[in-house]
Amino acid sequence: MCTSPEANDTSERKAGHLRLSIEEGGRLQFQGLTAGWERVRLVHRALPELDLAAVDTAVTIFGHRLQAPLFISSMTGGTPGAIVINRRLARAAQAAGVAMGLGSMRVALDDPTEALDFQVREAAPDVLLLANLGAVQLNYGYGLDDCRRAVELAQADALILHLNPLQEAIQPGGNTNFAGLLRQIEQVCRALPVPVIVKEVGWGISGEVARQLVDVGVAGIDVA
């Protein structure tokens, strides 16, 4: 695919996301809406019956051993400054022994000059690295070959397909044809040689949707 006005729009939108996070992050919040953590209270265990020094947080996921079940979730790419952010995150993931998800790579498929933003493997040779594309793009001309290209471009170990129907529905020029996506996701899971993960971008994934995704072969879910 070649550079297009749509690719430029995507780059500008990504730049806006970074600007809001950096300049307005401390002031951006929902009125009366939280993630629900204030309702969680951990029961104090006065008699734990374990040796703290023996506690091991390491886990193995998709054949990669992580020092803790954590990953740096998908952030950015395809806009000025993104390469610096992604490489710093990659180095941090390598140092901490956790996984890293890349930002949406559609811009790199549309414009090969943007690919460098997502090529962080050199900075994180041992990290579980996740490529990323929007699931809705499967209804807009992107297919299995593009999923493979994203994985190969990033030298990734798995592919994230992100779901963002609310964002697409309200942003100018959003892609709003969400029909048949479950079947499309199933086809990607069956054909791709790496695990496929599905993530939301801020509004969560219900138990019902999670079960649908697992039933069609999705290997992991990031409720986000």
C-alpha positions in Angstrom: 0.0 0.0 0.0 1.2 3.5 -0.7 1.1 6.8 1.3 -2.4 8.3 1.2 -4.3 11.2 2.8 -5.8 8.7 5.2 -2.3 7.7 6.3 -1.5 11.4 7.0 -4.8 11.8 8.9 -3.9 8.7 11.0 -0.4 10.2 11.8 -1.9 13.5 12.8 -4.5 11.8 15.1 -1.7 9.7 16.8 0.2 13.0 17.4 -2.9 14.4 19.0 -3.1 11.4 21.3 0.4 11.9 22.5 -0.1 15.6 22.9 -3.1 15.1 25.1 -1.3 12.5 27.2 1.7 14.6 27.7 0.2 18.1 28.1 -3.3 17.3 29.5 -2.9 13.9 31.1 -3.2 15.1 34.6 -6.5 16.9 33.8 -8.2 14.3 31.6 -10.7 12.3 33.6 -14.3 11.1 33.6 -16.8 12.6 35.9 -17.9 9.9 38.3 -16.6 7.1 36.2 -13.6 5.0 37.5 -12.0 1.6 36.8 -13.7 0.3 40.0 -10.5 -0.3 42.0 -12.0 1.8 44.9 -14.4 -1.1 45.5 -11.6 -3.7 45.9 -10.3 -4.4 49.4 -7.7 -7.0 50.0 -8.1 -9.2 53.1 -5.0 -8.9 55.3 -3.4 -12.3 55.8 -1.9 -12.2 59.3 -0.6 -15.7 59.0 0.6 -16.1 55.5 2.5 -19.4 56.1 5.1 -18.7 53.3 8.6 -17.4 52.8 8.5 -14.1 51.0 12.0 -14.8 49.6 10.6 -17.9 47.9 7.8 -16.1 46.1 8.4 -16.2 42.3 6.4 -13.9 40.1 7.8 -15.3 36.8 5.4 -16.8 34.3 5.7 -18.4 30.9 3.4 -17.0 28.2 3.5 -18.0 24.5 6.9 -19.7 25.1 8.5 -16.6 26.7 9.4 -16.4 30.3 8.5 -13.1 31.9 9.7 -11.9 35.3 6.1 -10.9 36.1 2.7 -11.3 34.4 2.9 -7.7 33.1 3.2 -6.1 29.7 3.6 -2.6 28.4 0.4 -2.2 26.5 0.2 -0.7 23.0 1.0 2.9 22.9 2.0 4.7 19.7 3.8 4.7 16.3 3.6 6.5 13.0 4.0 10.0 14.2 7.0 12.3 15.0 8.5 11.3 18.3 7.0 7.8 18.4 10.3 6.1 17.6 11.9 7.6 20.7 9.0 6.5 22.9 8.8 3.0 21.5 12.6 2.4 21.8 12.6 3.6 25.4 9.6 1.4 26.2 11.4 -1.5 24.6 14.5 -1.0 26.6 12.4 -0.8 29.8 10.6 -4.0 28.9 13.9 -5.7 28.3 15.4 -4.5 31.6 12.3 -5.5 33.6 11.7 -8.8 31.8 8.1 -8.0 30.8 6.2 -8.1 27.5 5.6 -5.1 25.2 2.7 -4.4 22.8 3.3 -2.0 19.9 0.8 0.7 18.8 -1.4 0.2 15.8 0.7 -0.6 12.8 -1.7 0.2 10.0 0.2 3.4 9.3 3.3 1.4 8.6 1.4 -0.9 6.2 0.1 2.2 4.4 3.5 4.1 4.4 6.7 2.0 4.6 8.6 5.0 5.7 6.8 4.8 9.1 8.0 1.2 9.7 11.0 2.2 11.7 8.7 3.4 14.6 7.8 -0.2 15.2 11.2 -1.9 14.7 12.4 -2.2 18.3 13.5 -5.8 18.4 17.2 -4.7 18.6 16.4 -2.8 21.8 14.5 -5.7 23.3 15.9 -9.0 21.9 14.4 -11.2 24.6 11.1 -9.5 25.1 7.7 -11.1 24.2 6.8 -8.5 21.5 3.3 -8.0 20.2 2.5 -6.5 16.8 -0.9 -4.7 16.6 -3.6 -3.9 14.1 -7.2 -2.7 14.4 -9.7 -5.6 14.1 -12.1 -3.4 12.2 -9.6 -2.9 9.4 -10.3 -6.5 8.4 -13.6 -5.0 7.0 -11.7 -2.2 5.2 -9.4 -4.0 2.8 -6.8 -5.4 5.2 -6.4 -9.1 5.4 -4.2 -12.1 6.4 -1.3 -10.9 4.3 -1.3 -7.6 6.2 -1.4 -9.4 9.5 1.6 -11.4 8.5 3.4 -8.3 7.3 2.8 -6.5 10.6 4.3 -9.5 12.5 7.2 -9.8 10.2 7.9 -6.1 10.1 8.1 -5.9 13.9 9.8 -9.3 14.3 6.9 -10.0 16.7 6.0 -13.1 18.7 2.3 -12.6 18.5 -0.4 -10.3 17.0 -2.8 -8.0 18.8 -6.1 -7.2 17.1 -7.6 -4.3 19.0 -11.2 -3.5 19.3 -12.3 0.2 19.5 -15.9 0.5 18.3 -16.8 3.4 20.6 -13.7 5.4 19.5 -14.4 4.7 15.8 -18.0 5.6 16.2 -17.4 9.1 17.5 -14.1 10.2 15.9 -14.3 12.0 12.6 -13.8 9.6 9.7 -14.0 6.5 11.9 -14.3 3.0 10.5 -17.7 1.9 11.7 -18.5 -1.4 9.9 -18.1 -3.8 12.8 -20.3 -6.6 11.1 -18.8 -10.0 10.9 -15.6 -9.2 12.8 -15.8 -12.4 14.9 -15.6 -14.6 11.8 -12.7 -12.4 10.5 -10.8 -12.8 13.8 -11.4 -16.6 13.6 -9.9 -16.7 10.2 -6.8 -14.8 11.3 -6.4 -17.1 14.3 -6.6 -20.2 12.1 -4.1 -18.9 9.5 -1.5 -17.0 11.4 1.5 -19.0 12.7 1.7 -16.9 15.9 -0.8 -16.4 18.7 -3.5 -13.8 18.3 -4.5 -11.6 21.2 -7.6 -9.3 21.3 -7.5 -6.1 23.3 -9.9 -3.2 24.0 -8.6 0.3 24.1 -10.2 1.6 27.3 -13.8 0.3 27.6 -13.2 -3.3 28.7 -14.3 -6.7 27.3 -17.4 -8.4 28.8 -17.4 -12.0 29.9 -19.8 -12.8 27.0 -17.4 -11.3 24.4 -14.4 -12.9 26.0 -16.1 -16.4 25.7 -16.9 -15.7 22.0 -13.2 -14.8 21.3 -11.8 -17.8 23.1 -14.3 -20.1 21.2 -12.9 -18.9 17.8 -9.3 -19.5 18.8 -8.0 -16.2 20.4 -5.0 -17.1 22.6 -5.2 -14.1 24.9 -7.4 -11.2 25.9 -6.4 -7.7 27.2 -9.6 -6.3 28.8 -8.1 -2.8 28.8 
